Amino acid sequence: MPSLLQRVCMPIMAALAAAAPMAAAELPATPAAWRAAAGADIEAAVQVTRTNHPGMHDPRNPAFAAHLDAAHRHGLQLAGQVKDMAGYVAAVDGFNTRIGDGHAGLAVRIDKALLPKPRWPGFVTVWRGDGLYVHTATAAQPAPGSKLLACDGKPAEDLIRTNVFAFQGRVAEAGQWWSDARNLFIDTHNPFVVRPRHCSFALDGKLTQHALAWRDIGAEAERLLAASSDGDARGVGMSEPRKNLYWMSMPTFHPDEAERNAYRAVNRRIVADRARYLAADAVVVDLRKNGGGSSSWAREFARALWGAARVDAAMAAFSANTEVWWRASLGNTDYVAWMAGELDRQGQAEGAAWARTQAEGMRAALGRGAPFHVERRAADAGAAPAAGAEPPFSQPLYVVVPGDCASACLDALDVFTRFPNTRLVGAPSSADSRYMEVRRENLASGLAAVRVPNKMYVNRGRTDGKVYQPDIPVTAVAWTMQSLLKVIERDLAARQAR
């Protein structure tokens, strides 16, 4: 596991490195120009990846280069058929999907306002473990709760694989089905897929047929899509939906100033009135809408709840064998050195010193021709709690997990699941590779940037590709606080009955 300082600083680095989207000026003007741009950008992405990605020298991943070559060939095959902006985006997406790592590949920089407006058929679907279900429909058809069977004679799962997972997400990860399969009914004008026209659904044993009428996504569709994806996820903070049950909403680990203050206020309240939480019926952590950032926010909450010494000891044991290897390419080294200067200018002296140490180690490795600088481990601040220390938190902790939980959201699950009173509620999570801390390298076309992970974990406590499975799956179509609370209350009642 990374140090606390790393977890705080590196998301700041990623935010500082983000590039502004490309505007209308200088966009390719002909089908041939779009085709050439797609091919050139995929070629450039492969070259940048070969030069800088830790996987190229990872002794535990000898197939990395061959895997990249296969993605390269597939991307160029798609690029050769591109005629317009939508085709360019689809070719890039197809290339990225073959790489299969959200921390690598290309990020399109075209202003979203310039892209063709997405379309929808007037209803929104969600994946709930065994299929795609209608969440809401503007004309009540298909009826909410209906399960998709097939479209145009093609079974639902086959269609999702060809129309969705060939261009986004990671089909082998259970959580990605929960987050991405729903996009079957979002038309992005991808020229490589056939948009569904006639679909069959089932509800309570009754079959219905529907001809799809596709139309531009407007404000109503945006509202319904957000509601189906995130439900009624709230802002950062603690609420009490009923007496003696506490609900902590953590929708982001990349908080703004107000959200940072909200996290700190909750932690202070727990520490100051810890007896109240030790006697709670349950505490719920809600990770819906969480897109990652710095996992320090989850860890600090856990330290307030369980006690700092207990959490630090548990995480020290979890990461006892973990090493961090920084890929010492010229571009990566210059980037980390630049970030040290940025942190200095922000007045973050401790973070700047840490980044400068890594940059110096990378430059030394570069000078002697070594592919990696291995970060020196800080002494673990993880001594076991002393006798007579503050009492442990032993009441049930329920963690609501969305299917797209990845990166720092997974780090939060690493922390919470160190303790046996934690139960995961909801969906399977997504997964991470070992390659982390992404910078972006803009391409000459201006249309995209290459995502370049700077480091990799070796012997991480959570294995590569690990998916956290829910202890309590929630397959209800609507994920509201009330529906989730109902599931949690049922489990609490079963505990009390035992």
C-alpha positions as CSV (number, residue, x, y, z in Angstrom):
1,M,0.0,0.0,0.0
2,P,1.2,3.6,-0.6
3,S,2.1,5.8,2.2
4,L,-0.5,8.3,3.5
5,L,1.6,11.1,1.9
6,Q,1.4,9.4,-1.5
7,R,-2.3,8.9,-1.3
8,V,-2.7,12.6,-0.5
9,C,-0.3,14.0,-3.1
10,M,-0.7,11.8,-6.2
11,P,-4.4,12.7,-6.8
12,I,-3.3,16.3,-6.7
13,M,-0.6,15.5,-9.3
14,A,-3.2,13.8,-11.6
15,A,-5.5,16.8,-11.4
16,L,-2.7,19.3,-12.2
17,A,-1.7,17.2,-15.2
18,A,-5.2,17.0,-16.8
19,A,-5.4,18.7,-20.2
20,A,-8.2,21.0,-21.4
21,P,-10.4,19.5,-24.1
22,M,-9.7,20.3,-27.7
23,A,-12.1,22.9,-29.3
24,A,-13.4,23.0,-32.9
25,A,-10.3,24.7,-34.4
26,E,-8.0,22.3,-36.3
27,L,-10.3,19.3,-36.2
28,P,-9.9,17.0,-39.2
29,A,-12.2,18.1,-42.0
30,T,-12.5,15.0,-44.2
31,P,-13.0,11.3,-43.8
32,A,-9.5,10.6,-44.9
33,A,-8.1,13.1,-42.3
34,W,-10.1,11.5,-39.5
35,R,-8.9,8.1,-40.6
36,A,-5.3,9.3,-40.7
37,A,-5.6,10.9,-37.3
38,A,-7.0,7.7,-35.7
39,G,-4.2,5.6,-37.1
40,A,-1.5,8.1,-36.2
41,D,-2.8,8.6,-32.6
42,I,-3.0,4.9,-31.9
43,E,0.5,4.4,-33.3
44,A,1.8,7.3,-31.1
45,A,0.0,5.9,-28.1
46,V,1.7,2.5,-28.5
47,Q,5.1,4.1,-28.8
48,V,4.6,6.3,-25.7
49,T,3.3,3.2,-23.8
50,R,6.3,1.1,-24.9
51,T,8.7,3.9,-23.7
52,N,7.1,4.7,-20.4
53,H,4.8,2.0,-19.1
54,P,6.0,-0.1,-16.2
55,G,4.5,-3.2,-17.8
56,M,7.1,-3.2,-20.5
57,H,9.7,-4.2,-17.9
58,D,7.5,-6.0,-15.4
59,P,9.0,-9.4,-14.7
60,R,5.6,-10.6,-13.4
61,N,3.8,-9.8,-16.6
62,P,5.9,-11.2,-19.5
63,A,2.9,-11.1,-21.8
64,F,2.5,-7.3,-21.5
65,A,4.3,-6.4,-24.8
66,A,2.4,-9.1,-26.8
67,H,-0.9,-7.9,-25.3
68,L,-0.1,-4.3,-26.3
69,D,0.8,-5.5,-29.8
70,A,-2.6,-7.2,-30.1
71,A,-4.4,-4.0,-29.0
72,H,-2.2,-2.1,-31.5
73,R,-3.3,-4.3,-34.4
74,H,-7.0,-4.2,-33.4
75,G,-6.9,-0.4,-33.0
76,L,-5.4,0.1,-36.5
77,Q,-7.9,-2.3,-38.0
78,L,-10.7,0.0,-36.6
79,A,-8.8,3.1,-37.5
80,G,-8.7,2.0,-41.2
81,Q,-12.5,2.2,-41.3
82,V,-12.9,5.7,-39.6
83,K,-14.8,8.4,-41.6
84,D,-15.7,11.0,-38.9
85,M,-15.4,12.1,-35.3
86,A,-17.7,9.4,-33.9
87,G,-15.6,6.8,-35.8
88,Y,-12.4,8.3,-34.4
89,V,-13.8,8.0,-30.8
90,A,-15.0,4.5,-31.4
91,A,-11.6,3.3,-32.8
92,V,-9.9,4.8,-29.8
93,D,-12.4,3.1,-27.5
94,G,-11.9,-0.2,-29.2
95,F,-8.1,0.1,-28.8
96,N,-8.5,1.0,-25.1
97,T,-10.8,-1.9,-24.5
98,R,-8.2,-4.4,-25.9
99,I,-5.6,-2.9,-23.5
100,G,-8.1,-3.6,-20.7
101,D,-6.7,-1.2,-18.1
102,G,-8.4,2.2,-17.2
103,H,-5.0,3.5,-16.3
104,A,-3.5,3.1,-19.9
105,G,-4.5,3.8,-23.5
106,L,-5.9,7.0,-24.9
107,A,-8.1,9.7,-23.4
108,V,-10.0,11.7,-26.1
109,R,-9.6,15.5,-25.7
110,I,-12.3,16.6,-28.1
111,D,-14.8,19.0,-26.4
112,K,-17.9,16.9,-25.7
113,A,-20.1,19.7,-27.1
114,L,-18.6,19.0,-30.5
115,L,-19.4,15.3,-30.4
116,P,-22.6,14.0,-32.0
117,K,-25.4,14.2,-29.5
118,P,-26.1,10.7,-27.9
119,R,-29.5,9.1,-28.4
120,W,-31.7,6.9,-26.3
121,P,-34.9,5.0,-26.9
122,G,-37.0,6.6,-24.1
123,F,-36.1,4.2,-21.3
124,V,-33.2,3.5,-19.0
125,T,-31.9,0.1,-18.0
126,V,-29.7,-1.3,-15.2
127,W,-27.8,-4.6,-14.7
128,R,-28.8,-6.5,-11.7
129,G,-26.7,-9.6,-11.7
130,D,-28.6,-11.9,-14.0
131,G,-29.7,-9.5,-16.7
132,L,-30.6,-6.0,-17.9
133,Y,-33.8,-4.5,-16.4
134,V,-35.8,-1.5,-17.2
135,H,-35.4,1.1,-14.5
136,T,-37.6,3.9,-15.8
137,A,-39.4,4.6,-19.1
138,T,-40.9,8.0,-20.2
139,A,-44.1,6.3,-21.6
140,A,-44.1,3.5,-19.0
141,Q,-43.1,1.1,-21.8
142,P,-41.3,-1.2,-21.5
143,A,-42.7,-1.5,-18.0
144,P,-40.1,-0.8,-15.2
145,G,-38.8,-4.1,-13.8
146,S,-39.0,-5.8,-17.3
147,K,-36.0,-8.0,-18.1
148,L,-34.4,-7.7,-21.6
149,L,-34.4,-11.0,-23.4
150,A,-33.1,-10.2,-26.9
151,C,-33.0,-7.5,-29.6
152,D,-33.3,-8.3,-33.3
153,G,-33.0,-12.0,-32.6
154,K,-29.8,-11.6,-30.7
155,P,-29.7,-12.7,-27.0
156,A,-29.2,-9.8,-24.5
157,E,-25.8,-10.9,-23.2
158,D,-24.4,-11.5,-26.6
159,L,-25.6,-8.0,-27.7
160,I,-24.1,-6.4,-24.6
161,R,-20.7,-8.0,-25.4
162,T,-20.6,-6.9,-29.0
163,N,-22.2,-3.4,-28.7
164,V,-20.9,-2.4,-25.2
165,F,-17.9,-4.3,-24.0
166,A,-16.1,-4.3,-27.3
167,F,-15.7,-0.6,-26.9
168,Q,-15.8,0.2,-23.1
169,G,-15.4,-1.5,-19.8
170,R,-13.8,-4.8,-18.9
171,V,-16.1,-7.7,-19.6
172,A,-14.4,-10.1,-17.3
173,E,-15.0,-7.9,-14.2
174,A,-18.4,-8.5,-12.6
175,G,-18.8,-4.9,-11.4
176,Q,-18.3,-3.6,-14.9
177,W,-21.5,-5.3,-16.0
178,W,-23.3,-3.4,-13.2
179,S,-21.8,-0.1,-14.4
180,D,-21.5,-0.4,-18.1
181,A,-24.0,-3.0,-19.5
182,R,-26.7,-0.3,-19.2
183,N,-25.0,1.6,-22.1
184,L,-26.5,-0.8,-24.6
185,F,-29.3,1.7,-24.9
186,I,-27.1,4.8,-25.2
187,D,-26.3,5.4,-28.9
188,T,-23.0,7.3,-29.4
189,H,-23.1,6.9,-33.2
190,N,-20.5,4.2,-33.1
191,P,-20.2,3.1,-36.7
192,F,-18.9,-0.4,-35.7
193,V,-22.1,-1.5,-34.0
194,V,-25.7,-2.0,-35.1
195,R,-28.2,-0.1,-33.0
196,P,-31.0,-2.3,-31.7
197,R,-34.4,-1.8,-33.4
198,H,-36.8,-4.4,-31.9
199,C,-36.4,-5.9,-28.4
200,S,-38.3,-8.4,-26.3
201,F,-38.8,-8.1,-22.6
202,A,-40.3,-10.3,-19.8
203,L,-42.1,-9.2,-16.7
204,D,-44.0,-11.6,-14.3
205,G,-44.0,-14.3,-17.0
206,K,-45.5,-12.0,-19.7
207,L,-43.5,-11.3,-22.9
208,T,-43.7,-8.0,-24.7
209,Q,-42.2,-6.7,-27.9
210,H,-41.1,-3.1,-28.5
211,A,-39.9,-1.2,-31.5
212,L,-37.3,1.3,-30.4
213,A,-37.7,5.0,-31.3
214,W,-34.3,6.6,-30.8
215,R,-34.1,10.3,-30.0
216,D,-31.5,12.8,-28.8
217,I,-30.7,12.7,-25.1
218,G,-32.1,15.8,-23.4
219,A,-32.5,17.1,-19.8
220,E,-35.1,14.5,-18.9
221,A,-32.9,11.6,-20.1
222,E,-29.9,13.0,-18.3
223,R,-32.0,13.1,-15.1
224,L,-33.3,9.6,-15.4
225,L,-29.8,8.3,-16.3
226,A,-28.3,9.9,-13.2
227,A,-31.1,8.6,-11.0
228,S,-30.7,5.1,-12.3
229,S,-26.9,5.1,-11.9
230,D,-26.5,6.8,-8.6
231,G,-29.9,6.7,-7.0
232,D,-30.3,9.3,-4.3
233,A,-26.6,9.3,-3.3
234,R,-26.0,12.3,-1.1
235,G,-23.2,14.7,-0.5
236,V,-20.3,14.1,1.9
237,G,-21.6,13.8,5.4
238,M,-23.2,11.8,8.2
239,S,-27.0,11.4,8.6
240,E,-29.2,9.4,11.0
241,P,-32.0,7.9,8.9
242,R,-33.4,6.3,12.0
243,K,-32.4,6.5,15.7
244,N,-29.1,4.8,16.4
245,L,-28.3,4.0,12.8
246,Y,-25.7,6.3,11.1
247,W,-25.3,6.7,7.4
248,M,-22.0,8.1,6.1
249,S,-22.1,9.3,2.5
250,M,-18.7,9.2,0.7
251,P,-19.6,10.1,-3.0
252,T,-16.1,11.3,-3.7
253,F,-12.5,10.8,-2.6
254,H,-11.4,13.9,-4.6
255,P,-13.3,16.4,-2.5
256,D,-13.4,20.2,-2.9
257,E,-12.8,22.4,0.1
258,A,-16.4,22.2,1.4
259,E,-16.3,18.4,1.1
260,R,-12.9,18.2,2.8
261,N,-14.3,20.2,5.7
262,A,-17.4,17.8,5.8
263,Y,-15.1,14.8,6.1
264,R,-13.0,16.3,8.9
265,A,-16.1,17.4,10.8
266,V,-17.5,13.9,10.8
267,N,-14.2,12.4,12.0
268,R,-14.0,15.0,14.8
269,R,-17.6,14.2,15.8
270,I,-16.8,10.5,16.0
271,V,-13.7,11.0,18.0
272,A,-15.4,13.4,20.4
273,D,-18.5,11.3,21.0
274,R,-17.1,7.8,20.2
275,A,-19.4,6.1,22.8
276,R,-22.4,7.0,20.7
277,Y,-21.0,5.1,17.7
278,L,-19.7,2.2,19.8
279,A,-23.3,1.7,20.9
280,A,-24.9,2.2,17.4
281,D,-27.1,-0.4,15.9
282,A,-25.0,0.0,12.8
283,V,-23.0,2.4,10.7
284,V,-23.4,2.5,7.0
285,V,-20.7,3.8,4.5
286,D,-22.3,4.7,1.2
287,L,-19.8,4.7,-1.8
288,R,-22.4,5.3,-4.5
289,K,-21.1,7.8,-7.1
290,N,-17.6,7.5,-5.8
291,G,-15.1,8.1,-8.6
292,G,-11.9,7.6,-6.6
293,G,-9.3,10.2,-5.7
294,S,-7.4,9.9,-2.4
295,S,-8.2,6.9,-0.2
296,S,-6.9,8.8,2.8
297,W,-10.5,10.1,3.4
298,A,-11.7,6.5,4.0
299,R,-8.7,5.6,6.1
300,E,-9.1,8.6,8.3
301,F,-12.8,7.8,8.8
302,A,-11.8,4.2,9.7
303,R,-9.2,5.5,12.2
304,A,-11.8,7.7,13.9
305,L,-14.2,4.7,14.1
306,W,-12.0,1.8,15.0
307,G,-9.1,3.7,16.5
308,A,-6.0,4.9,14.8
309,A,-3.7,2.3,16.2
310,R,-5.9,-0.6,15.2
311,V,-6.3,0.7,11.6
312,D,-2.6,1.5,11.2
313,A,-1.6,-2.0,12.5
314,A,-4.1,-3.7,10.3
315,M,-3.0,-1.8,7.1
316,A,0.7,-2.3,8.0
317,A,0.1,-6.1,8.1
318,F,-1.9,-5.9,4.9
319,S,0.9,-4.2,3.1
320,A,3.8,-5.7,4.8
321,N,5.4,-7.1,1.6
322,T,4.3,-4.3,-0.7
323,E,6.9,-2.5,-2.8
324,V,6.4,0.5,-5.1
325,W,8.5,0.5,-8.3
326,W,8.7,3.7,-10.3
327,R,9.3,3.3,-14.1
328,A,12.4,5.4,-14.7
329,S,11.7,6.7,-18.2
330,L,12.7,10.3,-19.1
331,G,9.1,11.4,-19.4
332,N,8.0,9.9,-16.1
333,T,11.1,11.3,-14.3
334,D,10.6,14.8,-15.6
335,Y,6.9,14.6,-14.7
336,V,7.6,13.7,-11.0
337,A,10.3,16.4,-10.8
338,W,7.9,18.9,-12.2
339,M,5.3,17.9,-9.7
340,A,7.7,18.5,-6.8
341,G,8.0,22.0,-8.0
342,E,4.3,22.4,-8.2
343,L,3.8,21.1,-4.7
344,D,6.5,23.5,-3.5
345,R,4.6,26.4,-5.1
346,Q,1.5,25.3,-3.3
347,G,3.2,25.4,0.0
348,Q,3.1,21.6,0.4
349,A,6.6,21.2,1.7
350,E,6.3,17.6,2.9
351,G,4.7,16.4,-0.4
352,A,7.3,18.3,-2.4
353,A,10.1,16.6,-0.5
354,W,8.6,13.2,-1.0
355,A,8.1,13.8,-4.8
356,R,11.6,15.2,-5.1
357,T,13.0,12.0,-3.5
358,Q,11.2,9.8,-6.0
359,A,12.4,12.0,-8.9
360,E,16.0,11.8,-7.7
361,G,15.7,8.0,-7.4
362,M,14.2,7.8,-10.9
363,R,16.9,10.0,-12.4
364,A,19.6,7.9,-10.7
365,A,18.0,4.7,-12.1
366,L,17.8,6.3,-15.6
367,G,21.5,7.2,-15.4
368,R,22.6,3.6,-14.8
369,G,20.1,2.2,-17.3
370,A,17.9,0.5,-14.7
371,P,14.1,0.4,-15.6
372,F,12.9,1.1,-12.1
373,H,13.5,3.1,-9.0
374,V,12.2,1.1,-6.0
375,E,10.7,3.5,-3.4
376,R,12.2,3.2,0.0
377,R,9.6,2.0,2.5
378,A,8.9,4.4,5.3
379,A,8.8,2.8,8.8
380,D,5.4,1.4,9.4
381,A,3.3,3.4,11.9
382,G,1.4,0.2,12.7
383,A,2.1,-0.9,16.2
384,A,-0.7,-3.0,17.7
385,P,-3.0,-1.2,20.2
386,A,-1.6,-1.2,23.7
387,A,-3.5,-2.8,26.6
388,G,-6.0,-0.4,27.9
389,A,-6.4,1.4,24.6
390,E,-9.7,2.9,23.5
391,P,-12.4,0.1,23.1
392,P,-12.8,-1.3,19.6
393,F,-15.7,-0.5,17.3
394,S,-17.5,-3.9,17.1
395,Q,-21.0,-3.0,15.8
396,P,-21.9,-3.8,12.2
397,L,-20.4,-1.6,9.5
398,Y,-22.2,-2.0,6.2
399,V,-20.5,-0.6,3.1
400,V,-22.7,0.1,0.0
401,V,-20.6,-0.8,-3.0
402,P,-21.4,0.3,-6.6
403,G,-20.2,-1.8,-9.6
404,D,-17.8,0.9,-10.7
405,C,-15.9,1.0,-7.4
406,A,-12.2,1.1,-8.5
407,S,-8.9,2.7,-7.7
408,A,-9.2,4.7,-4.4
409,C,-12.7,3.3,-3.8
410,L,-11.1,-0.2,-3.8
411,D,-8.5,1.1,-1.4
412,A,-11.3,2.0,0.9
413,L,-12.6,-1.5,0.7
414,D,-9.1,-2.8,1.6
415,V,-9.3,-0.7,4.8
416,F,-12.9,-1.5,5.8
417,T,-12.6,-5.3,5.2
418,R,-9.6,-5.6,7.5
419,F,-12.3,-5.8,10.3
420,P,-14.7,-8.7,10.7
421,N,-17.7,-6.6,11.6
422,T,-17.7,-5.2,8.0
423,R,-20.3,-6.4,5.5
424,L,-20.4,-5.3,1.8
425,V,-23.8,-4.5,0.4
426,G,-24.8,-4.0,-3.2
427,A,-22.8,-5.0,-6.3
428,P,-19.5,-6.7,-7.1
429,S,-16.7,-4.1,-7.4
430,S,-14.6,-3.4,-10.4
431,A,-10.8,-4.2,-10.2
432,D,-7.5,-2.5,-10.6
433,S,-4.2,-3.6,-12.2
434,R,-0.9,-3.0,-10.5
435,Y,-0.1,0.0,-12.6
436,M,-1.0,3.3,-11.0
437,E,-0.4,7.1,-10.7
438,V,-1.3,8.3,-14.1
439,R,0.0,11.2,-16.0
440,R,-1.2,12.3,-19.4
441,E,1.0,13.0,-22.4
442,N,-0.7,15.1,-25.1
443,L,-0.4,14.0,-28.7
444,A,0.5,16.2,-31.6
445,S,-2.9,15.9,-33.1
446,G,-4.5,17.6,-30.1
447,L,-7.3,15.0,-30.3
448,A,-6.1,12.8,-27.5
449,A,-3.6,12.2,-24.7
450,V,-1.9,9.0,-23.7
451,R,-2.6,7.8,-20.1
452,V,0.8,6.8,-18.7
453,P,1.0,5.0,-15.3
454,N,4.2,6.0,-13.6
455,K,4.6,3.2,-11.1
456,M,3.6,-0.4,-10.2
457,Y,2.9,-2.3,-7.0
458,V,4.8,-5.4,-6.3
459,N,3.3,-7.9,-3.7
460,R,0.3,-5.7,-3.0
461,G,-2.0,-7.0,-0.4
462,R,-4.9,-6.9,-2.8
463,T,-4.1,-9.0,-5.9
464,D,-4.3,-7.7,-9.4
465,G,-7.8,-8.0,-10.8
466,K,-9.4,-8.8,-7.4
467,V,-13.1,-8.1,-7.3
468,Y,-14.8,-7.6,-4.0
469,Q,-18.1,-9.6,-4.0
470,P,-21.0,-8.4,-1.9
471,D,-21.9,-10.2,1.3
472,I,-25.4,-9.0,0.7
473,P,-26.2,-8.5,-3.0
474,V,-28.9,-5.9,-3.8
475,T,-30.8,-6.8,-7.0
476,A,-33.6,-4.4,-6.6
477,V,-34.0,-2.3,-9.7
478,A,-34.0,1.0,-7.7
479,W,-31.1,1.7,-5.5
480,T,-32.5,4.3,-3.1
481,M,-31.4,4.9,0.4
482,Q,-34.7,3.4,1.5
483,S,-34.3,0.3,-0.6
484,L,-30.8,-0.2,0.7
485,L,-31.8,0.5,4.2
486,K,-34.5,-2.1,4.0
487,V,-31.9,-4.7,3.0
488,I,-29.6,-3.7,5.9
489,E,-32.5,-3.7,8.4
490,R,-33.4,-7.2,7.3
491,D,-29.8,-8.4,8.0
492,L,-29.7,-6.6,11.4
493,A,-32.9,-8.4,12.3
494,A,-31.5,-11.7,11.3
495,R,-28.4,-11.0,13.4
496,Q,-30.5,-10.2,16.5
497,A,-32.5,-13.4,16.0
498,R,-29.5,-15.6,16.0
